[in-house]
Amino acid sequence: MTYPGQRDRAELPIGRQVARWRVRRRMTQQVFADRLGKSKSWVDKVERGVRALDRYSVIQEIAEVLHLDPAILLGPRRPPPSTATGLDGVDAVRTALARYHRPRPRAVPGDQVERHLTYAWLTYQHAHYAQLLRSLPALLDAAHGAPALLVPAYRITASVLVKLGEADLAWLAADRAVTAAEADPTRTGTATIAVAQALRALGRDRLALTACVAAADTTTDDAVRGMLLVQAGLAAAGSGDRRNADDLLDHAADLAERRLVDDDPHHSCFGPTAVLLAIALAALTLGDTEEAIHRHERAIRRVDWPQLPAEHRAAHLIDVARAYLQTGNLAAAGQTLLDADIIAPAEVRYRPYARTVIAEIARSGPAAAGVTRLAAIVGLTR
């Protein structure tokens, strides 16, 4: 049954709907923020549409505080079923993670497992997610026979699951990585990077911030420490804590500029350009859209921009496409999205977040032919 005005409310921007329901529940912005574990500034930006609600887990939390079904807030914005472009293999990874009592693993030489891991990281960095998912169950089983390699095996599992919108499962894998680290500061630090990514995807930014700061204080590896500071800065931005976000990311930038070693044994991708991309994302998260675009334009002019992994560059461009869209530059938003699709098609076509950005660009006005084609490929249009 449709009540008078219900259709009109469903067509309001989601931030405006949140504001209406908050007022109806007789909550101030501060009370609402406290119940969500967010800042008042975060709530204000959501309600004004400055900050996008692009995580379903956060929408669920908001709906719970407002005593609503999330579908009421989503309305016609509800994303189409992801099965149209879903990747086979997540269920097999879930089954592998559920094997608490494993049979004694077949002895696999440690160097062979290490080669398997190296190949898995290359597959991830080139955004070949379907191929990586198929290989992960066997990799996890083999790594149990080489305990020193369990941390990176669980970490790469968590990383790809975050990409594919399986944040709860990613958190489980990341937590296993921390356990397998056995209090070694560097291995714990690399595992905590995965924990932070999963927690941020779940909307638990404050927990991610606490975990990263604690791990950064104990590790002596500059690259790992730097990426922990980056994750901490992004988590601070996610909770609306501008001052902490700026301080942590500035610290990471100083560390990146002073770092002289180019090798990356922990697959951190830490360096000046990676930090600059994180600063751009933090600015976008905090509602500073023009600053985010300015930082982006600086980053892509750097000589080491092309050296970043394809998945990293494409993921960043998806964020920037949203930034351009927020400034009303539909042409730049569409072109940036298409650039991301050229660099790493799977990053654009299989990530739920990317599908949301494609949908927003496609419905914001006449889209470029390439964007229309992309929307059709991922099942957003028929």
SVG drawing of the C-alpha trace seen along z (x, -y; Angstrom):
<svg xmlns="http://www.w3.org/2000/svg" viewBox="-2 -23 69 58">
<polyline fill="none" stroke="black" stroke-width="0.4" points="0.0,0.0 1.3,-3.5 0.5,-6.2 0.0,-9.8 3.4,-11.5 5.3,-8.2 6.3,-8.2 7.5,-11.8 9.6,-11.0 11.2,-8.0 12.3,-10.3 14.1,-12.7 17.9,-12.5 18.7,-9.9 20.4,-12.6 17.1,-14.6 15.2,-11.5 17.6,-10.8 17.0,-14.4 13.2,-14.0 13.1,-10.8 15.6,-12.1 13.3,-15.1 10.2,-12.8 12.0,-10.6 12.6,-13.8 16.4,-13.6 18.9,-16.4 21.8,-16.0 24.1,-15.6 21.9,-12.8 21.6,-11.1 25.4,-11.3 26.1,-9.9 23.9,-6.9 25.7,-6.2 29.1,-6.7 29.7,-9.6 30.4,-13.3 27.7,-16.0 29.6,-17.3 29.3,-13.9 25.5,-13.9 25.2,-17.4 27.1,-16.6 25.0,-13.5 21.8,-15.4 22.9,-18.2 24.1,-15.7 27.8,-16.8 28.8,-13.4 27.4,-10.4 26.0,-7.3 27.5,-4.7 28.0,-1.8 24.9,0.3 26.3,1.3 26.1,-2.4 22.6,-2.8 21.6,0.2 23.0,-1.4 21.2,-4.6 18.0,-2.7 18.4,-0.8 18.8,-4.0 15.8,-5.6 13.8,-2.3 13.2,-1.9 13.6,0.8 16.6,-0.2 14.4,0.2 12.5,-2.9 15.6,-5.0 16.9,-3.3 13.5,-3.3 14.1,-3.3 17.8,-3.7 18.1,-0.1 20.8,1.4 19.9,4.2 20.9,7.7 24.6,8.1 24.3,11.6 24.3,10.0 27.9,9.2 28.9,11.3 32.1,13.3 32.0,17.0 34.4,18.1 33.3,16.1 31.4,19.2 34.5,21.3 36.6,18.8 33.9,18.7 34.0,22.5 37.8,22.4 37.6,19.9 35.0,22.0 37.3,25.0 38.4,24.7 39.4,28.3 41.5,28.9 42.9,32.3 46.7,32.4 47.7,30.4 49.6,32.1 53.2,31.0 53.9,28.2 57.4,26.8 57.5,23.3 59.2,21.8 56.4,23.1 53.7,21.5 55.7,18.3 55.7,18.4 52.0,19.0 51.6,15.9 53.7,13.7 51.6,14.7 48.4,14.0 49.6,10.5 50.4,9.8 46.9,11.1 45.3,8.8 47.4,5.8 46.3,6.3 42.7,6.6 42.2,10.1 39.8,10.9 38.0,13.9 41.3,15.7 42.4,14.8 39.2,16.0 39.7,19.4 43.1,19.8 42.5,18.6 41.0,21.8 44.1,23.9 46.4,21.1 44.8,20.9 45.1,24.7 48.7,24.7 49.6,21.8 48.5,23.8 51.4,26.1 53.8,23.0 52.6,21.0 55.0,18.1 53.0,17.4 49.5,17.5 49.5,13.7 49.9,12.6 47.6,15.4 44.8,14.2 45.6,10.6 45.2,10.9 42.0,12.8 40.7,10.0 41.8,7.4 39.9,8.9 36.8,9.6 36.7,5.9 36.8,5.0 33.9,7.3 31.6,6.0 32.1,8.9 33.2,6.8 32.1,9.2 34.0,12.1 37.0,9.8 37.0,8.9 37.1,12.6 40.1,13.2 41.9,10.1 41.3,11.2 42.8,14.6 45.8,12.8 46.3,10.9 46.1,14.2 48.6,15.8 51.0,12.9 51.7,14.1 52.6,10.7 55.4,10.1 55.2,6.3 55.8,6.1 53.5,9.0 50.9,7.7 51.1,4.3 50.5,5.8 47.6,7.8 46.2,4.7 46.1,2.9 43.7,5.6 41.7,5.2 41.4,1.5 40.2,1.9 37.5,4.3 36.4,2.2 36.2,-0.9 34.1,1.0 31.8,1.9 31.5,-1.7 33.5,-1.1 35.9,-3.9 36.7,-4.6 37.7,-1.0 39.9,-1.1 41.5,-4.3 42.3,-2.8 43.7,0.4 46.0,-1.3 47.4,-3.8 48.2,-1.0 49.9,1.1 51.8,-1.9 53.3,-2.6 54.9,0.8 56.2,1.6 59.7,0.5 59.1,1.1 58.6,-2.4 56.4,-1.2 54.1,0.7 54.0,-2.1 53.3,-4.6 50.3,-2.5 49.0,-2.2 49.0,-5.9 47.3,-6.2 44.5,-3.8 44.3,-5.7 43.9,-9.0 41.2,-7.6 39.4,-6.2 39.6,-9.6 38.1,-11.2 35.4,-8.6 34.4,-9.5 34.4,-13.2 37.6,-13.9 39.3,-16.4 42.1,-17.4 43.2,-13.8 42.9,-13.0 45.1,-15.9 47.7,-15.1 47.9,-11.4 48.1,-11.9 50.7,-14.7 52.8,-12.3 52.5,-9.6 53.5,-12.1 56.6,-13.1 57.5,-9.4 57.0,-8.7 59.2,-11.6 62.0,-10.5 61.9,-6.9 64.8,-5.9 64.2,-2.2 62.1,-1.3 61.5,2.4 58.1,3.4 58.2,6.9 54.9,6.4 52.9,5.1 52.1,1.8 52.5,-0.4 53.6,-3.1 55.1,-6.2 54.5,-9.9 51.9,-9.4 50.0,-6.8 49.8,-9.2 48.6,-12.0 45.8,-9.8 44.8,-9.0 44.8,-12.8 42.5,-13.3 40.1,-10.5 40.1,-12.0 39.2,-15.4 36.3,-13.9 35.1,-12.0 35.1,-15.2 33.2,-17.0 36.1,-19.1 35.4,-18.1 37.4,-20.8 40.4,-20.0 40.0,-16.3 40.1,-17.1 43.1,-19.4 45.1,-16.7 44.1,-14.2 45.4,-16.4 48.7,-16.8 49.0,-13.1 48.5,-12.0 51.2,-14.4 53.8,-12.6 56.2,-10.4 55.4,-7.4 51.6,-7.5 51.9,-4.9 54.0,-2.7 51.1,-2.2 49.2,1.1 46.4,1.0 43.8,1.8 45.0,-1.1 44.9,-3.6 41.5,-2.4 40.0,-2.5 41.3,-6.1 39.7,-7.1 36.3,-5.7 36.5,-8.0 37.5,-10.9 34.6,-10.3 32.3,-10.8 34.1,-14.0 33.6,-15.4 30.0,-14.4 29.5,-16.3 30.9,-19.4 28.4,-19.0 31.1,-18.1 29.3,-15.2 31.7,-15.0 34.8,-14.7 33.0,-12.2 32.2,-10.0 35.6,-10.2 37.4,-9.4 35.2,-6.4 36.0,-5.2 39.7,-5.7 39.4,-3.5 37.7,-0.8 40.6,-0.9 43.2,-0.5 41.4,2.3 38.0,3.4 37.2,5.8 37.7,2.9 34.9,1.0 32.6,3.9 32.6,6.1 32.9,3.7 29.5,2.8 30.8,-0.7 31.8,-1.2 28.4,-0.1 26.9,-2.7 29.0,-5.4 28.2,-4.2 24.5,-4.4 24.8,-7.9 26.6,-9.2 24.2,-7.5 21.1,-9.0 22.5,-12.5 22.0,-13.6 22.9,-12.6 25.9,-10.3 28.7,-9.6 28.1,-6.6 30.9,-4.8 29.2,-5.3 25.9,-4.1 27.6,-1.0 29.3,-0.4 26.0,-0.7 24.5,1.9 27.5,4.3 27.1,4.3 23.4,4.8 22.2,1.3 20.2,0.8 18.5,3.2"/>
</svg>
